[in-house]
Amino acid sequence: MPKLKTNKGVAKRFKLTKKGKLKRARAFKSHILSKKRKKRKRMLRQGAYVSKIDTKRIKRLLGV
């Protein structure tokens, strides 16, 4: 079977940790920030992990 090419759009959005989990950025932080509370914007800065359901599909796109 040939090697899988890395999907560059996915590579920019997700990072693989040492334990094999996928880190992602949170959504809703790009614009219309004036109506969002300070606490909510602070929480959106922190990263999150991809759900286990999506992990297999995203790893395939990363070529892992």
Protein Blocks (a to p, Z undefined) as FASTA:
>chain_A
ZZddddfklmmmpccdfkopacdddehilgokllpcfklmmmmmpccdddfklmmmmmmm
noZZ
